[in-house]
Amino acid sequence: MPQMKPLLWFNLYLYMLGMFILFFVMMNYLFIYKNSKNDLLSENKKFSLVTFKKWLW
């Protein structure tokens, strides 16, 4: 593999970091949408991770 330029490595790092952040944001929204119905139907109003994620977003 030939030696790549440092600017290309930096652009690749920024691109992969952006894709990583977008992937985790989409996973968080999918987790909220999947657990929203049974969390709303639950009777106990204790502190859970789903309500904390809803408050966080």
mmCIF file of the N, C-alpha and C atoms, coordinates in Angstrom:
data_MODEL
# 
_entry.id   MODEL 
# 
loop_
_atom_site.group_PDB 
_atom_site.id 
_atom_site.type_symbol 
_atom_site.label_atom_id 
_atom_site.label_alt_id 
_atom_site.label_comp_id 
_atom_site.label_asym_id 
_atom_site.label_entity_id 
_atom_site.label_seq_id 
_atom_site.pdbx_PDB_ins_code 
_atom_site.Cartn_x 
_atom_site.Cartn_y 
_atom_site.Cartn_z 
_atom_site.occupancy 
_atom_site.B_iso_or_equiv 
_atom_site.pdbx_formal_charge 
_atom_site.auth_seq_id 
_atom_site.auth_comp_id 
_atom_site.auth_asym_id 
_atom_site.auth_atom_id 
_atom_site.pdbx_PDB_model_num 
ATOM 1   N N  . MET A 1 1  ? 0.847   -1.192 0.000  1.00 0.00 ? 1  MET A N  1 
ATOM 2   C CA . MET A 1 1  ? 0.000   0.000  0.000  1.00 0.00 ? 1  MET A CA 1 
ATOM 3   C C  . MET A 1 1  ? 0.884   1.245  0.000  1.00 0.00 ? 1  MET A C  1 
ATOM 4   N N  . PRO A 1 2  ? 0.681   2.128  -0.951 1.00 0.00 ? 2  PRO A N  1 
ATOM 5   C CA . PRO A 1 2  ? 1.535   3.328  -1.005 1.00 0.00 ? 2  PRO A CA 1 
ATOM 6   C C  . PRO A 1 2  ? 1.243   4.277  0.153  1.00 0.00 ? 2  PRO A C  1 
ATOM 7   N N  . GLN A 1 3  ? 2.196   5.118  0.421  1.00 0.00 ? 3  GLN A N  1 
ATOM 8   C CA . GLN A 1 3  ? 2.053   6.062  1.532  1.00 0.00 ? 3  GLN A CA 1 
ATOM 9   C C  . GLN A 1 3  ? 1.018   7.130  1.190  1.00 0.00 ? 3  GLN A C  1 
ATOM 10  N N  . MET A 1 4  ? 0.000   7.247  2.028  1.00 0.00 ? 4  MET A N  1 
ATOM 11  C CA . MET A 1 4  ? -1.039  8.238  1.785  1.00 0.00 ? 4  MET A CA 1 
ATOM 12  C C  . MET A 1 4  ? -0.635  9.565  2.405  1.00 0.00 ? 4  MET A C  1 
ATOM 13  N N  . LYS A 1 5  ? -1.206  10.617 1.886  1.00 0.00 ? 5  LYS A N  1 
ATOM 14  C CA . LYS A 1 5  ? -0.882  11.939 2.417  1.00 0.00 ? 5  LYS A CA 1 
ATOM 15  C C  . LYS A 1 5  ? -1.600  12.161 3.754  1.00 0.00 ? 5  LYS A C  1 
ATOM 16  N N  . PRO A 1 6  ? -1.021  12.949 4.653  1.00 0.00 ? 6  PRO A N  1 
ATOM 17  C CA . PRO A 1 6  ? -1.653  13.153 5.972  1.00 0.00 ? 6  PRO A CA 1 
ATOM 18  C C  . PRO A 1 6  ? -2.997  13.855 5.890  1.00 0.00 ? 6  PRO A C  1 
ATOM 19  N N  . LEU A 1 7  ? -3.199  14.714 4.884  1.00 0.00 ? 7  LEU A N  1 
ATOM 20  C CA . LEU A 1 7  ? -4.489  15.380 4.746  1.00 0.00 ? 7  LEU A CA 1 
ATOM 21  C C  . LEU A 1 7  ? -5.581  14.381 4.377  1.00 0.00 ? 7  LEU A C  1 
ATOM 22  N N  . LEU A 1 8  ? -5.227  13.383 3.579  1.00 0.00 ? 8  LEU A N  1 
ATOM 23  C CA . LEU A 1 8  ? -6.192  12.345 3.228  1.00 0.00 ? 8  LEU A CA 1 
ATOM 24  C C  . LEU A 1 8  ? -6.544  11.495 4.443  1.00 0.00 ? 8  LEU A C  1 
ATOM 25  N N  . TRP A 1 9  ? -5.559  11.213 5.287  1.00 0.00 ? 9  TRP A N  1 
ATOM 26  C CA . TRP A 1 9  ? -5.838  10.479 6.519  1.00 0.00 ? 9  TRP A CA 1 
ATOM 27  C C  . TRP A 1 9  ? -6.751  11.279 7.439  1.00 0.00 ? 9  TRP A C  1 
ATOM 28  N N  . PHE A 1 10 ? -6.525  12.600 7.496  1.00 0.00 ? 10 PHE A N  1 
ATOM 29  C CA . PHE A 1 10 ? -7.348  13.447 8.365  1.00 0.00 ? 10 PHE A CA 1 
ATOM 30  C C  . PHE A 1 10 ? -8.782  13.533 7.851  1.00 0.00 ? 10 PHE A C  1 
ATOM 31  N N  . ASN A 1 11 ? -8.947  13.623 6.524  1.00 0.00 ? 11 ASN A N  1 
ATOM 32  C CA . ASN A 1 11 ? -10.292 13.657 5.950  1.00 0.00 ? 11 ASN A CA 1 
ATOM 33  C C  . ASN A 1 11 ? -11.014 12.329 6.152  1.00 0.00 ? 11 ASN A C  1 
ATOM 34  N N  . LEU A 1 12 ? -10.266 11.223 6.044  1.00 0.00 ? 12 LEU A N  1 
ATOM 35  C CA . LEU A 1 12 ? -10.860 9.905  6.290  1.00 0.00 ? 12 LEU A CA 1 
ATOM 36  C C  . LEU A 1 12 ? -11.277 9.757  7.750  1.00 0.00 ? 12 LEU A C  1 
ATOM 37  N N  . TYR A 1 13 ? -10.454 10.308 8.653  1.00 0.00 ? 13 TYR A N  1 
ATOM 38  C CA . TYR A 1 13 ? -10.786 10.261 10.083 1.00 0.00 ? 13 TYR A CA 1 
ATOM 39  C C  . TYR A 1 13 ? -12.038 11.082 10.385 1.00 0.00 ? 13 TYR A C  1 
ATOM 40  N N  . LEU A 1 14 ? -12.139 12.273 9.792  1.00 0.00 ? 14 LEU A N  1 
ATOM 41  C CA . LEU A 1 14 ? -13.326 13.104 10.024 1.00 0.00 ? 14 LEU A CA 1 
ATOM 42  C C  . LEU A 1 14 ? -14.578 12.463 9.435  1.00 0.00 ? 14 LEU A C  1 
ATOM 43  N N  . TYR A 1 15 ? -14.450 11.841 8.267  1.00 0.00 ? 15 TYR A N  1 
ATOM 44  C CA . TYR A 1 15 ? -15.595 11.188 7.635  1.00 0.00 ? 15 TYR A CA 1 
ATOM 45  C C  . TYR A 1 15 ? -16.085 10.007 8.466  1.00 0.00 ? 15 TYR A C  1 
ATOM 46  N N  . MET A 1 16 ? -15.145 9.199  8.964  1.00 0.00 ? 16 MET A N  1 
ATOM 47  C CA . MET A 1 16 ? -15.539 8.049  9.764  1.00 0.00 ? 16 MET A CA 1 
ATOM 48  C C  . MET A 1 16 ? -16.108 8.473  11.115 1.00 0.00 ? 16 MET A C  1 
ATOM 49  N N  . LEU A 1 17 ? -15.596 9.566  11.674 1.00 0.00 ? 17 LEU A N  1 
ATOM 50  C CA . LEU A 1 17 ? -16.137 10.078 12.932 1.00 0.00 ? 17 LEU A CA 1 
ATOM 51  C C  . LEU A 1 17 ? -17.564 10.582 12.748 1.00 0.00 ? 17 LEU A C  1 
ATOM 52  N N  . GLY A 1 18 ? -17.823 11.248 11.631 1.00 0.00 ? 18 GLY A N  1 
ATOM 53  C CA . GLY A 1 18 ? -19.176 11.721 11.340 1.00 0.00 ? 18 GLY A CA 1 
ATOM 54  C C  . GLY A 1 18 ? -20.153 10.578 11.131 1.00 0.00 ? 18 GLY A C  1 
ATOM 55  N N  . MET A 1 19 ? -19.712 9.532  10.416 1.00 0.00 ? 19 MET A N  1 
ATOM 56  C CA . MET A 1 19 ? -20.578 8.376  10.210 1.00 0.00 ? 19 MET A CA 1 
ATOM 57  C C  . MET A 1 19 ? -20.856 7.650  11.526 1.00 0.00 ? 19 MET A C  1 
ATOM 58  N N  . PHE A 1 20 ? -19.856 7.598  12.397 1.00 0.00 ? 20 PHE A N  1 
ATOM 59  C CA . PHE A 1 20 ? -20.004 6.956  13.703 1.00 0.00 ? 20 PHE A CA 1 
ATOM 60  C C  . PHE A 1 20 ? -21.020 7.695  14.564 1.00 0.00 ? 20 PHE A C  1 
ATOM 61  N N  . ILE A 1 21 ? -20.941 9.018  14.569 1.00 0.00 ? 21 ILE A N  1 
ATOM 62  C CA . ILE A 1 21 ? -21.864 9.833  15.362 1.00 0.00 ? 21 ILE A CA 1 
ATOM 63  C C  . ILE A 1 21 ? -23.286 9.716  14.815 1.00 0.00 ? 21 ILE A C  1 
ATOM 64  N N  . LEU A 1 22 ? -23.434 9.768  13.492 1.00 0.00 ? 22 LEU A N  1 
ATOM 65  C CA . LEU A 1 22 ? -24.763 9.629  12.896 1.00 0.00 ? 22 LEU A CA 1 
ATOM 66  C C  . LEU A 1 22 ? -25.358 8.250  13.153 1.00 0.00 ? 22 LEU A C  1 
ATOM 67  N N  . PHE A 1 23 ? -24.511 7.216  13.136 1.00 0.00 ? 23 PHE A N  1 
ATOM 68  C CA . PHE A 1 23 ? -24.996 5.867  13.401 1.00 0.00 ? 23 PHE A CA 1 
ATOM 69  C C  . PHE A 1 23 ? -25.523 5.739  14.825 1.00 0.00 ? 23 PHE A C  1 
ATOM 70  N N  . PHE A 1 24 ? -24.798 6.333  15.791 1.00 0.00 ? 24 PHE A N  1 
ATOM 71  C CA . PHE A 1 24 ? -25.257 6.215  17.171 1.00 0.00 ? 24 PHE A CA 1 
ATOM 72  C C  . PHE A 1 24 ? -26.482 7.065  17.449 1.00 0.00 ? 24 PHE A C  1 
ATOM 73  N N  . VAL A 1 25 ? -26.611 8.203  16.766 1.00 0.00 ? 25 VAL A N  1 
ATOM 74  C CA . VAL A 1 25 ? -27.827 9.013  16.916 1.00 0.00 ? 25 VAL A CA 1 
ATOM 75  C C  . VAL A 1 25 ? -29.031 8.258  16.361 1.00 0.00 ? 25 VAL A C  1 
ATOM 76  N N  . MET A 1 26 ? -28.866 7.607  15.204 1.00 0.00 ? 26 MET A N  1 
ATOM 77  C CA . MET A 1 26 ? -29.978 6.847  14.632 1.00 0.00 ? 26 MET A CA 1 
ATOM 78  C C  . MET A 1 26 ? -30.331 5.631  15.481 1.00 0.00 ? 26 MET A C  1 
ATOM 79  N N  . MET A 1 27 ? -29.325 4.997  16.090 1.00 0.00 ? 27 MET A N  1 
ATOM 80  C CA . MET A 1 27 ? -29.615 3.876  16.980 1.00 0.00 ? 27 MET A CA 1 
ATOM 81  C C  . MET A 1 27 ? -30.361 4.340  18.227 1.00 0.00 ? 27 MET A C  1 
ATOM 82  N N  . ASN A 1 28 ? -30.029 5.549  18.706 1.00 0.00 ? 28 ASN A N  1 
ATOM 83  C CA . ASN A 1 28 ? -30.706 6.086  19.881 1.00 0.00 ? 28 ASN A CA 1 
ATOM 84  C C  . ASN A 1 28 ? -32.166 6.398  19.569 1.00 0.00 ? 28 ASN A C  1 
ATOM 85  N N  . TYR A 1 29 ? -32.421 7.000  18.397 1.00 0.00 ? 29 TYR A N  1 
ATOM 86  C CA . TYR A 1 29 ? -33.801 7.288  18.020 1.00 0.00 ? 29 TYR A CA 1 
ATOM 87  C C  . TYR A 1 29 ? -34.599 6.017  17.763 1.00 0.00 ? 29 TYR A C  1 
ATOM 88  N N  . LEU A 1 30 ? -33.950 4.985  17.224 1.00 0.00 ? 30 LEU A N  1 
ATOM 89  C CA . LEU A 1 30 ? -34.633 3.712  17.012 1.00 0.00 ? 30 LEU A CA 1 
ATOM 90  C C  . LEU A 1 30 ? -34.965 3.053  18.344 1.00 0.00 ? 30 LEU A C  1 
ATOM 91  N N  . PHE A 1 31 ? -34.066 3.185  19.320 1.00 0.00 ? 31 PHE A N  1 
ATOM 92  C CA . PHE A 1 31 ? -34.308 2.626  20.650 1.00 0.00 ? 31 PHE A CA 1 
ATOM 93  C C  . PHE A 1 31 ? -35.455 3.342  21.344 1.00 0.00 ? 31 PHE A C  1 
ATOM 94  N N  . ILE A 1 32 ? -35.547 4.649  21.162 1.00 0.00 ? 32 ILE A N  1 
ATOM 95  C CA . ILE A 1 32 ? -36.643 5.416  21.753 1.00 0.00 ? 32 ILE A CA 1 
ATOM 96  C C  . ILE A 1 32 ? -37.971 5.040  21.093 1.00 0.00 ? 32 ILE A C  1 
ATOM 97  N N  . TYR A 1 33 ? -37.970 4.906  19.762 1.00 0.00 ? 33 TYR A N  1 
ATOM 98  C CA . TYR A 1 33 ? -39.215 4.583  19.058 1.00 0.00 ? 33 TYR A CA 1 
ATOM 99  C C  . TYR A 1 33 ? -39.681 3.169  19.373 1.00 0.00 ? 33 TYR A C  1 
ATOM 100 N N  . LYS A 1 34 ? -38.738 2.242  19.569 1.00 0.00 ? 34 LYS A N  1 
ATOM 101 C CA . LYS A 1 34 ? -39.122 0.867  19.852 1.00 0.00 ? 34 LYS A CA 1 
ATOM 102 C C  . LYS A 1 34 ? -39.707 0.729  21.247 1.00 0.00 ? 34 LYS A C  1 
ATOM 103 N N  . ASN A 1 35 ? -39.175 1.462  22.221 1.00 0.00 ? 35 ASN A N  1 
ATOM 104 C CA . ASN A 1 35 ? -39.610 1.316  23.606 1.00 0.00 ? 35 ASN A CA 1 
ATOM 105 C C  . ASN A 1 35 ? -40.589 2.398  24.044 1.00 0.00 ? 35 ASN A C  1 
ATOM 106 N N  . SER A 1 36 ? -41.097 3.197  23.103 1.00 0.00 ? 36 SER A N  1 
ATOM 107 C CA . SER A 1 36 ? -41.962 4.302  23.517 1.00 0.00 ? 36 SER A CA 1 
ATOM 108 C C  . SER A 1 36 ? -43.358 3.812  23.899 1.00 0.00 ? 36 SER A C  1 
ATOM 109 N N  . LYS A 1 37 ? -43.868 2.785  23.207 1.00 0.00 ? 37 LYS A N  1 
ATOM 110 C CA . LYS A 1 37 ? -45.256 2.369  23.423 1.00 0.00 ? 37 LYS A CA 1 
ATOM 111 C C  . LYS A 1 37 ? -45.429 1.665  24.766 1.00 0.00 ? 37 LYS A C  1 
ATOM 112 N N  . ASN A 1 38 ? -44.560 0.689  25.056 1.00 0.00 ? 38 ASN A N  1 
ATOM 113 C CA . ASN A 1 38 ? -44.710 -0.014 26.327 1.00 0.00 ? 38 ASN A CA 1 
ATOM 114 C C  . ASN A 1 38 ? -44.240 0.843  27.499 1.00 0.00 ? 38 ASN A C  1 
ATOM 115 N N  . ASP A 1 39 ? -43.404 1.852  27.236 1.00 0.00 ? 39 ASP A N  1 
ATOM 116 C CA . ASP A 1 39 ? -43.035 2.761  28.319 1.00 0.00 ? 39 ASP A CA 1 
ATOM 117 C C  . ASP A 1 39 ? -44.192 3.700  28.649 1.00 0.00 ? 39 ASP A C  1 
ATOM 118 N N  . LEU A 1 40 ? -44.971 4.092  27.630 1.00 0.00 ? 40 LEU A N  1 
ATOM 119 C CA . LEU A 1 40 ? -46.133 4.930  27.901 1.00 0.00 ? 40 LEU A CA 1 
ATOM 120 C C  . LEU A 1 40 ? -47.255 4.135  28.553 1.00 0.00 ? 40 LEU A C  1 
ATOM 121 N N  . LEU A 1 41 ? -47.340 2.829  28.241 1.00 0.00 ? 41 LEU A N  1 
ATOM 122 C CA . LEU A 1 41 ? -48.399 2.012  28.815 1.00 0.00 ? 41 LEU A CA 1 
ATOM 123 C C  . LEU A 1 41 ? -48.074 1.520  30.221 1.00 0.00 ? 41 LEU A C  1 
ATOM 124 N N  . SER A 1 42 ? -46.835 1.672  30.654 1.00 0.00 ? 42 SER A N  1 
ATOM 125 C CA . SER A 1 42 ? -46.468 1.170  31.980 1.00 0.00 ? 42 SER A CA 1 
ATOM 126 C C  . SER A 1 42 ? -47.063 2.063  33.068 1.00 0.00 ? 42 SER A C  1 
ATOM 127 N N  . GLU A 1 43 ? -47.483 1.425  34.149 1.00 0.00 ? 43 GLU A N  1 
ATOM 128 C CA . GLU A 1 43 ? -48.145 2.168  35.219 1.00 0.00 ? 43 GLU A CA 1 
ATOM 129 C C  . GLU A 1 43 ? -47.150 2.861  36.140 1.00 0.00 ? 43 GLU A C  1 
ATOM 130 N N  . ASN A 1 44 ? -46.031 2.204  36.399 1.00 0.00 ? 44 ASN A N  1 
ATOM 131 C CA . ASN A 1 44 ? -45.065 2.796  37.327 1.00 0.00 ? 44 ASN A CA 1 
ATOM 132 C C  . ASN A 1 44 ? -44.277 3.896  36.619 1.00 0.00 ? 44 ASN A C  1 
ATOM 133 N N  . LYS A 1 45 ? -44.102 4.997  37.312 1.00 0.00 ? 45 LYS A N  1 
ATOM 134 C CA . LYS A 1 45 ? -43.405 6.154  36.749 1.00 0.00 ? 45 LYS A CA 1 
ATOM 135 C C  . LYS A 1 45 ? -42.001 6.280  37.333 1.00 0.00 ? 45 LYS A C  1 
ATOM 136 N N  . LYS A 1 46 ? -41.347 5.144  37.548 1.00 0.00 ? 46 LYS A N  1 
ATOM 137 C CA . LYS A 1 46 ? -40.003 5.197  38.110 1.00 0.00 ? 46 LYS A CA 1 
ATOM 138 C C  . LYS A 1 46 ? -38.998 5.656  37.056 1.00 0.00 ? 46 LYS A C  1 
ATOM 139 N N  . PHE A 1 47 ? -37.814 6.014  37.521 1.00 0.00 ? 47 PHE A N  1 
ATOM 140 C CA . PHE A 1 47 ? -36.777 6.526  36.630 1.00 0.00 ? 47 PHE A CA 1 
ATOM 141 C C  . PHE A 1 47 ? -36.190 5.373  35.828 1.00 0.00 ? 47 PHE A C  1 
ATOM 142 N N  . SER A 1 48 ? -36.328 5.440  34.509 1.00 0.00 ? 48 SER A N  1 
ATOM 143 C CA . SER A 1 48 ? -35.783 4.397  33.652 1.00 0.00 ? 48 SER A CA 1 
ATOM 144 C C  . SER A 1 48 ? -34.867 5.011  32.609 1.00 0.00 ? 48 SER A C  1 
ATOM 145 N N  . LEU A 1 49 ? -34.161 4.156  31.903 1.00 0.00 ? 49 LEU A N  1 
ATOM 146 C CA . LEU A 1 49 ? -33.217 4.625  30.883 1.00 0.00 ? 49 LEU A CA 1 
ATOM 147 C C  . LEU A 1 49 ? -33.936 5.216  29.685 1.00 0.00 ? 49 LEU A C  1 
ATOM 148 N N  . VAL A 1 50 ? -35.133 4.710  29.389 1.00 0.00 ? 50 VAL A N  1 
ATOM 149 C CA . VAL A 1 50 ? -35.880 5.210  28.235 1.00 0.00 ? 50 VAL A CA 1 
ATOM 150 C C  . VAL A 1 50 ? -36.363 6.629  28.484 1.00 0.00 ? 50 VAL A C  1 
ATOM 151 N N  . THR A 1 51 ? -36.869 6.882  29.693 1.00 0.00 ? 51 THR A N  1 
ATOM 152 C CA . THR A 1 51 ? -37.327 8.239  29.995 1.00 0.00 ? 51 THR A CA 1 
ATOM 153 C C  . THR A 1 51 ? -36.156 9.202  30.080 1.00 0.00 ? 51 THR A C  1 
ATOM 154 N N  . PHE A 1 52 ? -35.007 8.698  30.529 1.00 0.00 ? 52 PHE A N  1 
ATOM 155 C CA . PHE A 1 52 ? -33.825 9.558  30.555 1.00 0.00 ? 52 PHE A CA 1 
ATOM 156 C C  . PHE A 1 52 ? -33.363 9.895  29.140 1.00 0.00 ? 52 PHE A C  1 
ATOM 157 N N  . LYS A 1 53 ? -33.451 8.918  28.224 1.00 0.00 ? 53 LYS A N  1 
ATOM 158 C CA . LYS A 1 53 ? -33.086 9.195  26.836 1.00 0.00 ? 53 LYS A CA 1 
ATOM 159 C C  . LYS A 1 53 ? -34.095 10.126 26.176 1.00 0.00 ? 53 LYS A C  1 
ATOM 160 N N  . LYS A 1 54 ? -35.378 9.995  26.535 1.00 0.00 ? 54 LYS A N  1 
ATOM 161 C CA . LYS A 1 54 ? -36.380 10.921 26.005 1.00 0.00 ? 54 LYS A CA 1 
ATOM 162 C C  . LYS A 1 54 ? -36.137 12.339 26.510 1.00 0.00 ? 54 LYS A C  1 
ATOM 163 N N  . TRP A 1 55 ? -35.760 12.450 27.798 1.00 0.00 ? 55 TRP A N  1 
ATOM 164 C CA . TRP A 1 55 ? -35.469 13.774 28.329 1.00 0.00 ? 55 TRP A CA 1 
ATOM 165 C C  . TRP A 1 55 ? -34.188 14.335 27.726 1.00 0.00 ? 55 TRP A C  1 
ATOM 166 N N  . LEU A 1 56 ? -33.233 13.437 27.438 1.00 0.00 ? 56 LEU A N  1 
ATOM 167 C CA . LEU A 1 56 ? -31.950 13.879 26.901 1.00 0.00 ? 56 LEU A CA 1 
ATOM 168 C C  . LEU A 1 56 ? -32.106 14.412 25.487 1.00 0.00 ? 56 LEU A C  1 
ATOM 169 N N  . TRP A 1 57 ? -32.989 13.807 24.713 1.00 0.00 ? 57 TRP A N  1 
ATOM 170 C CA . TRP A 1 57 ? -33.184 14.257 23.333 1.00 0.00 ? 57 TRP A CA 1 
ATOM 171 C C  . TRP A 1 57 ? -34.336 15.247 23.259 1.00 0.00 ? 57 TRP A C  1 
# 
